[in-house]
Protein backbone atom coordinates (compact mmCIF):
# COMPACT_ATOMS: atom_id res chain seq x y z
CA UNK A 1 0.00 0.00 0.00
CA UNK A 2 1.39 3.38 -1.06
CA UNK A 3 2.16 5.69 1.86
CA UNK A 4 0.37 9.04 1.73
CA UNK A 5 2.33 12.27 1.40
CA UNK A 6 0.89 13.46 4.71
CA UNK A 7 2.38 10.46 6.54
CA UNK A 8 5.71 10.89 4.78
CA UNK A 9 5.73 14.53 5.89
CA UNK A 10 5.11 13.60 9.53
CA UNK A 11 7.85 10.95 9.39
CA UNK A 12 10.21 13.49 7.80
CA UNK A 13 9.52 15.93 10.62
CA UNK A 14 10.36 13.20 13.13
CA UNK A 15 13.79 12.83 11.52
CA UNK A 16 14.36 16.57 11.97
CA UNK A 17 13.50 16.25 15.66
CA UNK A 18 15.98 13.38 15.98
CA UNK A 19 18.88 15.36 14.49
CA UNK A 20 17.96 18.81 15.80
CA UNK A 21 19.51 18.78 19.28
CA UNK A 22 22.95 17.53 18.27
CA UNK A 23 23.08 19.58 15.07
CA UNK A 24 22.44 22.92 16.79
CA UNK A 25 24.56 22.08 19.86
CA UNK A 26 27.78 21.94 17.82
CA UNK A 27 27.53 25.57 16.62
CA UNK A 28 26.44 26.73 20.07
CA UNK A 29 29.60 25.19 21.56
CA UNK A 30 31.94 26.51 18.87
CA UNK A 31 30.51 29.99 18.28
CA UNK A 32 29.03 29.24 14.85
CA UNK A 33 25.48 30.16 13.87
CA UNK A 34 22.88 27.42 14.59
CA UNK A 35 20.68 28.56 11.70
CA UNK A 36 23.60 28.19 9.30
CA UNK A 37 24.22 24.73 10.76
CA UNK A 38 20.60 23.74 10.05
CA UNK A 39 20.88 25.10 6.51
CA UNK A 40 24.15 23.20 5.99
CA UNK A 41 22.55 20.00 7.33
CA UNK A 42 19.45 20.32 5.15
CA UNK A 43 21.22 21.21 1.92
CA UNK A 44 24.05 18.79 2.74
CA UNK A 45 21.58 15.93 3.14
CA UNK A 46 20.01 16.73 -0.23
CA UNK A 47 23.46 16.86 -1.86
CA UNK A 48 24.36 13.52 -0.26
CA UNK A 49 21.21 11.91 -1.66
CA UNK A 50 21.95 13.34 -5.09
CA UNK A 51 25.47 11.87 -5.14
CA UNK A 52 24.32 8.49 -3.78
CA UNK A 53 21.61 8.01 -6.43
CA UNK A 54 18.87 8.78 -3.87
CA UNK A 55 19.26 5.25 -2.50
CA UNK A 56 20.65 5.65 1.04
CA UNK A 57 18.23 6.78 3.80
CA UNK A 58 20.76 8.93 5.66
CA UNK A 59 20.49 12.33 7.33
CA UNK A 60 23.57 14.53 7.73
CA UNK A 61 24.14 16.83 10.70
CA UNK A 62 26.90 18.68 12.57
CA UNK A 63 29.94 16.59 13.49
CA UNK A 64 31.10 16.52 17.13
CA UNK A 65 34.55 15.23 16.16
CA UNK A 66 35.58 18.66 14.84
CA UNK A 67 34.62 20.58 18.00
CA UNK A 68 38.09 20.52 19.66
CA UNK A 69 39.86 21.72 16.51
CA UNK A 70 37.35 24.54 15.89
CA UNK A 71 37.52 25.69 19.54
CA UNK A 72 41.34 25.68 19.46
CA UNK A 73 41.28 27.62 16.18
CA UNK A 74 39.02 30.31 17.68
CA UNK A 75 41.13 30.52 20.85
CA UNK A 76 44.22 31.11 18.73
CA UNK A 77 42.49 34.00 16.99
CA UNK A 78 42.14 32.51 13.52
CA UNK A 79 39.54 34.20 11.35
CA UNK A 80 36.20 32.57 10.61
CA UNK A 81 37.26 32.62 6.98
CA UNK A 82 40.30 30.51 7.84
CA UNK A 83 38.18 28.10 9.89
CA UNK A 84 35.75 27.76 6.99
CA UNK A 85 38.67 27.08 4.67
CA UNK A 86 39.81 24.30 7.02
CA UNK A 87 36.33 22.77 7.00
CA UNK A 88 36.27 22.86 3.22
CA UNK A 89 39.68 21.17 3.18
CA UNK A 90 38.19 18.36 5.29
CA UNK A 91 35.52 17.98 2.61
CA UNK A 92 38.23 17.75 -0.05
CA UNK A 93 39.90 14.91 1.91
CA UNK A 94 36.59 13.06 1.86
CA UNK A 95 36.38 13.49 -1.90
CA UNK A 96 39.95 12.24 -2.39
CA UNK A 97 39.29 9.20 -0.21
CA UNK A 98 36.12 8.53 -2.19
CA UNK A 99 38.15 8.54 -5.40
CA UNK A 100 40.74 6.22 -3.80
CA UNK A 101 38.01 3.79 -2.71
CA UNK A 102 36.58 3.84 -6.24
CA UNK A 103 39.97 2.67 -7.54
CA UNK A 104 41.15 0.18 -4.89
CA UNK A 105 37.96 -0.84 -3.07
CA UNK A 106 36.50 -0.07 0.36
CA UNK A 107 38.78 -2.47 2.27
CA UNK A 108 41.59 0.07 2.07
CA UNK A 109 39.86 2.21 4.70
CA UNK A 110 39.43 -0.74 7.01
CA UNK A 111 43.14 -1.48 6.60
CA UNK A 112 44.27 2.11 7.27
CA UNK A 113 41.73 2.89 10.00
CA UNK A 114 41.03 -0.32 11.94
CA UNK A 115 39.23 -0.19 15.32
CA UNK A 116 42.53 -0.31 17.23
CA UNK A 117 43.31 3.12 15.73
CA UNK A 118 39.87 4.73 15.58
CA UNK A 119 38.77 3.60 19.05
CA UNK A 120 41.46 5.45 21.04
CA UNK A 121 41.29 8.46 18.70
CA UNK A 122 37.57 8.77 19.51
CA UNK A 123 38.46 8.46 23.21
CA UNK A 124 40.89 11.36 22.78
CA UNK A 125 38.12 13.49 21.26
CA UNK A 126 35.83 12.94 24.25
CA UNK A 127 38.49 13.47 26.93
CA UNK A 128 39.94 16.52 25.16
CA UNK A 129 36.48 18.11 25.25
CA UNK A 130 35.90 17.31 28.95
CA UNK A 131 37.43 20.59 30.26
CA UNK A 132 35.15 22.54 27.90
CA UNK A 133 32.07 20.92 29.44
CA UNK A 134 33.28 21.57 33.00
CA UNK A 135 34.21 25.16 32.17
CA UNK A 136 30.76 25.95 30.80
CA UNK A 137 29.11 24.41 33.86
CA UNK A 138 30.97 26.58 36.39
CA UNK A 139 28.60 29.54 36.01
CA UNK A 140 25.75 27.64 37.68
CA UNK A 141 26.59 24.09 38.70
CA UNK A 142 23.08 23.39 39.95
CA UNK A 143 21.61 24.14 36.50
CA UNK A 144 24.27 22.09 34.69
CA UNK A 145 23.80 19.08 36.97
CA UNK A 146 20.01 19.17 36.69
CA UNK A 147 20.39 19.25 32.90
CA UNK A 148 22.81 16.32 33.03
CA UNK A 149 20.52 14.35 35.36
CA UNK A 150 17.54 14.96 33.08
CA UNK A 151 19.43 13.56 30.10
CA UNK A 152 20.48 10.48 32.07
CA UNK A 153 16.95 9.83 33.41
CA UNK A 154 15.39 10.33 29.95
CA UNK A 155 17.87 7.95 28.30
CA UNK A 156 17.46 5.21 30.91
CA UNK A 157 13.93 5.43 32.28
CA UNK A 158 11.72 7.26 29.76
CA UNK A 159 9.74 5.57 27.00
CA UNK A 160 8.98 6.35 23.37
CA UNK A 161 10.03 9.67 21.84
CA UNK A 162 11.54 11.10 25.04
CA UNK A 163 13.81 8.07 25.40
CA UNK A 164 15.02 8.58 21.83
CA UNK A 165 15.72 12.29 22.41
CA UNK A 166 17.33 12.62 25.86
CA UNK A 167 19.54 15.56 24.87
CA UNK A 168 16.65 17.56 23.46
CA UNK A 169 14.50 16.71 26.49
CA UNK A 170 17.27 17.84 28.87
CA UNK A 171 17.81 21.03 26.87
CA UNK A 172 14.12 21.96 27.18
CA UNK A 173 14.11 21.28 30.95
CA UNK A 174 17.33 23.27 31.46
CA UNK A 175 16.07 26.15 29.32
CA UNK A 176 12.78 26.43 31.23
CA UNK A 177 14.65 26.45 34.55
CA UNK A 178 17.03 29.04 33.16
CA UNK A 179 14.18 31.36 32.22
CA UNK A 180 12.98 31.51 35.83
CA UNK A 181 16.12 31.05 37.92
CA UNK A 182 19.25 31.92 35.91
CA UNK A 183 20.14 35.57 36.73
CA UNK A 184 21.85 36.31 33.39
CA UNK A 185 18.94 35.07 31.25
CA UNK A 186 17.43 37.56 28.81
CA UNK A 187 14.61 36.92 26.37
CA UNK A 188 15.15 40.24 24.61
CA UNK A 189 17.14 38.82 21.63
CA UNK A 190 14.18 36.56 20.84
CA UNK A 191 11.75 39.49 20.93
CA UNK A 192 14.02 41.55 18.67
CA UNK A 193 14.55 38.80 16.06
CA UNK A 194 12.47 38.58 12.89
CA UNK A 195 10.21 35.64 12.11
CA UNK A 196 11.53 35.11 8.58
CA UNK A 197 14.92 35.86 7.07
CA UNK A 198 18.23 34.49 5.89
CA UNK A 199 20.68 33.17 8.48
CA UNK A 200 23.45 35.48 9.65
CA UNK A 201 26.44 34.14 7.74
CA UNK A 202 29.46 34.57 9.97
CA UNK A 203 32.33 35.32 7.62
CA UNK A 204 33.43 36.77 4.34
CA UNK A 205 36.17 35.24 2.24
CA UNK A 206 39.09 37.32 3.47
CA UNK A 207 42.11 36.66 5.66
CA UNK A 208 42.43 32.98 4.72
CA UNK A 209 45.44 31.12 6.10
CA UNK A 210 46.73 27.55 6.08
CA UNK A 211 47.09 27.31 9.85
CA UNK A 212 43.44 26.34 10.56
CA UNK A 213 43.65 23.76 7.77
CA UNK A 214 46.37 21.90 9.67
CA UNK A 215 44.15 21.85 12.76
CA UNK A 216 40.79 21.01 11.22
CA UNK A 217 41.22 19.04 7.98
CA UNK A 218 43.02 15.96 9.43
CA UNK A 219 39.99 15.26 11.66
CA UNK A 220 38.34 14.01 8.47
CA UNK A 221 40.42 10.84 8.74
CA UNK A 222 38.75 10.15 12.09
CA UNK A 223 35.21 10.83 10.88
CA UNK A 224 35.71 8.71 7.75
CA UNK A 225 35.75 5.55 9.81
CA UNK A 226 32.67 6.77 11.69
CA UNK A 227 31.11 7.22 8.26
CA UNK A 228 31.94 3.63 7.34
CA UNK A 229 30.34 2.39 10.56
CA UNK A 230 27.22 4.52 10.08
CA UNK A 231 26.72 3.38 6.47
CA UNK A 232 27.22 -0.24 7.54
CA UNK A 233 24.72 0.15 10.40
CA UNK A 234 22.25 1.89 8.11
CA UNK A 235 22.52 -0.92 5.58
CA UNK A 236 22.01 -3.54 8.28
CA UNK A 237 18.81 -1.81 9.42
CA UNK A 238 17.48 -1.41 5.89
CA UNK A 239 18.64 -4.85 4.74
CA UNK A 240 20.84 -3.63 1.88
CA UNK A 241 24.57 -3.53 1.19
CA UNK A 242 25.26 0.12 0.46
CA UNK A 243 28.98 -0.64 0.12
CA UNK A 244 28.01 -2.50 -3.04
CA UNK A 245 25.38 -0.09 -4.40
CA UNK A 246 25.62 2.87 -4.66
CA UNK A 247 29.12 2.21 -3.24
CA UNK A 248 31.20 3.50 -0.33
CA UNK A 249 33.02 5.79 -2.73
CA UNK A 250 29.76 7.61 -3.45
CA UNK A 251 28.73 7.91 0.21
CA UNK A 252 32.16 9.30 1.10
CA UNK A 253 31.99 11.79 -1.76
CA UNK A 254 28.46 12.77 -0.77
CA UNK A 255 29.63 13.44 2.77
CA UNK A 256 32.59 15.41 1.40
CA UNK A 257 30.46 17.61 -0.85
CA UNK A 258 28.10 18.30 2.07
CA UNK A 259 31.06 19.34 4.25
CA UNK A 260 32.44 21.51 1.44
CA UNK A 261 29.12 23.32 1.28
CA UNK A 262 29.02 23.71 5.06
CA UNK A 263 32.48 25.30 5.11
CA UNK A 264 31.53 27.59 2.23
CA UNK A 265 28.54 29.10 4.07
CA UNK A 266 30.05 29.11 7.58
CA UNK A 267 28.54 25.97 9.07
CA UNK A 268 30.16 23.10 10.99
CA UNK A 269 31.32 20.00 9.09
CA UNK A 270 28.62 17.46 8.29
CA UNK A 271 28.57 13.78 9.11
CA UNK A 272 26.11 10.90 8.84
CA UNK A 273 23.81 10.70 11.88
CA UNK A 274 23.23 7.45 13.73
CA UNK A 275 20.27 9.15 15.49
CA UNK A 276 18.31 8.99 12.28
CA UNK A 277 19.33 5.39 11.64
CA UNK A 278 17.77 4.74 15.05
CA UNK A 279 14.53 6.32 13.85
CA UNK A 280 14.60 4.02 10.82
CA UNK A 281 14.95 1.01 13.11
CA UNK A 282 11.99 2.11 15.23
CA UNK A 283 9.60 3.11 12.43
CA UNK A 284 10.73 0.40 9.96
CA UNK A 285 10.09 2.89 7.16
CA UNK A 286 13.18 3.12 4.96
CA UNK A 287 12.06 5.36 2.09
CA UNK A 288 14.92 7.83 1.37
CA UNK A 289 12.32 10.37 0.24
CA UNK A 290 11.29 10.79 3.89
CA UNK A 291 14.84 11.83 4.79
CA UNK A 292 14.78 14.37 1.98
CA UNK A 293 11.49 15.77 3.30
CA UNK A 294 13.21 16.11 6.67
CA UNK A 295 16.06 17.97 4.99
CA UNK A 296 13.59 20.47 3.52
CA UNK A 297 12.14 21.00 7.02
CA UNK A 298 15.67 21.73 8.32
CA UNK A 299 16.14 24.35 5.59
CA UNK A 300 12.81 26.00 6.53
CA UNK A 301 13.88 26.12 10.20
CA UNK A 302 17.13 27.80 9.14
CA UNK A 303 15.07 30.64 7.68
CA UNK A 304 13.45 31.51 11.04
CA UNK A 305 15.78 33.99 12.84
CA UNK A 306 13.61 33.88 15.96
CA UNK A 307 14.48 30.19 16.36
CA UNK A 308 18.19 30.99 16.15
CA UNK A 309 17.70 33.69 18.78
CA UNK A 310 16.02 31.18 21.12
CA UNK A 311 18.95 28.80 20.70
CA UNK A 312 21.44 31.55 21.44
CA UNK A 313 19.69 32.45 24.69
CA UNK A 314 20.21 28.95 26.11
CA UNK A 315 22.15 29.53 29.38
CA UNK A 316 25.79 28.44 29.11
CA UNK A 317 25.52 26.09 32.13
CA UNK A 318 22.72 24.23 30.32
CA UNK A 319 25.11 23.68 27.43
CA UNK A 320 27.69 22.56 29.96
CA UNK A 321 25.29 20.00 31.42
CA UNK A 322 24.47 18.65 27.98
CA UNK A 323 28.16 18.54 27.07
CA UNK A 324 29.01 16.49 30.16
CA UNK A 325 26.74 13.75 28.80
CA UNK A 326 27.69 14.08 25.15
CA UNK A 327 31.45 14.29 25.57
CA UNK A 328 31.44 11.43 28.03
CA UNK A 329 29.46 9.38 25.53
CA UNK A 330 31.99 10.16 22.80
CA UNK A 331 34.80 8.75 24.95
CA UNK A 332 32.61 5.74 25.80
CA UNK A 333 31.95 5.13 22.09
CA UNK A 334 35.73 4.87 21.61
CA UNK A 335 35.91 2.26 24.35
CA UNK A 336 32.97 0.41 22.83
CA UNK A 337 34.77 0.37 19.48
CA UNK A 338 37.71 -1.46 21.06
CA UNK A 339 35.46 -3.88 22.95
CA UNK A 340 33.27 -4.66 19.94
CA UNK A 341 36.35 -5.35 17.81
CA UNK A 342 37.67 -7.64 20.57
CA UNK A 343 41.08 -5.98 20.51
CA UNK A 344 43.49 -8.26 22.35
CA UNK A 345 45.38 -6.24 24.95
CA UNK A 346 47.50 -9.23 25.87
CA UNK A 347 49.51 -8.27 22.79
CA UNK A 348 52.18 -5.65 23.42
CA UNK A 349 51.79 -4.20 19.92
CA UNK A 350 48.13 -3.43 20.56
CA UNK A 351 48.93 -1.80 23.89
CA UNK A 352 51.63 0.27 22.19
CA UNK A 353 49.33 1.48 19.42
CA UNK A 354 46.58 2.52 21.84
CA UNK A 355 49.01 3.95 24.42
CA UNK A 356 50.87 6.13 21.93
CA UNK A 357 47.62 7.49 20.48
CA UNK A 358 46.39 8.45 23.96
CA UNK A 359 49.65 10.08 25.05
CA UNK A 360 50.18 12.10 21.86
CA UNK A 361 46.52 13.05 21.58
CA UNK A 362 45.93 14.07 25.20
CA UNK A 363 49.44 15.33 25.91
CA UNK A 364 49.75 17.71 22.98
CA UNK A 365 46.14 18.89 23.30
CA UNK A 366 46.89 19.81 26.94
CA UNK A 367 50.01 21.89 26.19
CA UNK A 368 49.77 25.54 27.21
CA UNK A 369 52.03 26.54 24.32
CA UNK A 370 50.81 25.17 21.01
CA UNK A 371 53.08 22.73 19.19
CA UNK A 372 53.81 23.98 15.70
CA UNK A 373 56.01 23.48 12.66
CA UNK A 374 56.96 27.02 11.72
CA UNK A 375 53.71 28.99 11.75
CA UNK A 376 51.55 25.91 11.20
CA UNK A 377 50.05 24.52 14.44
CA UNK A 378 49.83 20.79 15.06
CA UNK A 379 46.60 19.36 16.42
CA UNK A 380 47.07 16.74 19.12
CA UNK A 381 44.14 14.80 17.71
CA UNK A 382 45.50 14.87 14.16
CA UNK A 383 48.99 13.85 15.32
CA UNK A 384 47.51 11.03 17.41
CA UNK A 385 45.63 9.73 14.37
CA UNK A 386 48.76 9.85 12.18
CA UNK A 387 50.89 8.14 14.84
CA UNK A 388 48.25 5.46 15.31
CA UNK A 389 47.94 4.72 11.60
CA UNK A 390 51.71 4.57 11.05
CA UNK A 391 52.49 2.46 14.13
CA UNK A 392 49.66 0.05 13.37
CA UNK A 393 50.85 -0.44 9.80
CA UNK A 394 54.52 -0.79 10.75
CA UNK A 395 54.32 -3.11 13.74
CA UNK A 396 53.78 -6.77 12.81
CA UNK A 397 50.46 -8.24 13.91
CA UNK A 398 51.41 -11.69 15.15
CA UNK A 399 50.95 -13.84 18.22
CA UNK A 400 53.46 -12.81 20.84
CA UNK A 401 55.64 -15.04 22.92
CA UNK A 402 55.59 -12.80 25.96
CA UNK A 403 52.23 -12.36 27.66
CA UNK A 404 51.41 -10.59 30.87
CA UNK A 405 48.76 -12.32 32.99
CA UNK A 406 46.93 -10.71 35.88
CA UNK A 407 49.15 -10.86 38.93
CA UNK A 408 52.07 -12.68 37.27
CA UNK A 409 54.38 -12.66 34.29
CA UNK A 410 54.23 -15.73 32.15
CA UNK A 411 57.17 -16.44 29.81
CA UNK A 412 56.84 -18.98 27.03
CA UNK A 413 59.31 -20.32 24.47
CA UNK A 414 62.37 -20.82 26.73
CA UNK A 415 64.11 -19.46 29.79
Secondary structure as GFF3:
##gff-version 3
##sequence-region A 1 415
A	DSSP	alpha_helix	5	30	.	.	.	ID=ss1
A	DSSP	alpha_helix	34	51	.	.	.	ID=ss2
A	DSSP	beta_strand	60	62	.	.	.	ID=ss3
A	DSSP	three_ten_helix	64	66	.	.	.	ID=ss4
A	DSSP	alpha_helix	67	75	.	.	.	ID=ss5
A	DSSP	alpha_helix	80	104	.	.	.	ID=ss6
A	DSSP	alpha_helix	107	112	.	.	.	ID=ss7
A	DSSP	alpha_helix	115	137	.	.	.	ID=ss8
A	DSSP	alpha_helix	141	157	.	.	.	ID=ss9
A	DSSP	alpha_helix	160	164	.	.	.	ID=ss10
A	DSSP	alpha_helix	166	181	.	.	.	ID=ss11
A	DSSP	alpha_helix	188	192	.	.	.	ID=ss12
A	DSSP	alpha_helix	211	216	.	.	.	ID=ss13
A	DSSP	three_ten_helix	217	219	.	.	.	ID=ss14
A	DSSP	alpha_helix	220	238	.	.	.	ID=ss15
A	DSSP	pi_helix	243	247	.	.	.	ID=ss16
A	DSSP	alpha_helix	248	265	.	.	.	ID=ss17
A	DSSP	beta_strand	270	272	.	.	.	ID=ss18
A	DSSP	alpha_helix	274	283	.	.	.	ID=ss19
A	DSSP	alpha_helix	288	302	.	.	.	ID=ss20
A	DSSP	alpha_helix	305	312	.	.	.	ID=ss21
A	DSSP	alpha_helix	316	340	.	.	.	ID=ss22
A	DSSP	alpha_helix	348	365	.	.	.	ID=ss23
A	DSSP	beta_strand	372	373	.	.	.	ID=ss24
A	DSSP	beta_strand	376	377	.	.	.	ID=ss25
A	DSSP	alpha_helix	380	394	.	.	.	ID=ss26
A	DSSP	beta_strand	402	405	.	.	.	ID=ss27
A	DSSP	beta_strand	408	411	.	.	.	ID=ss28
###
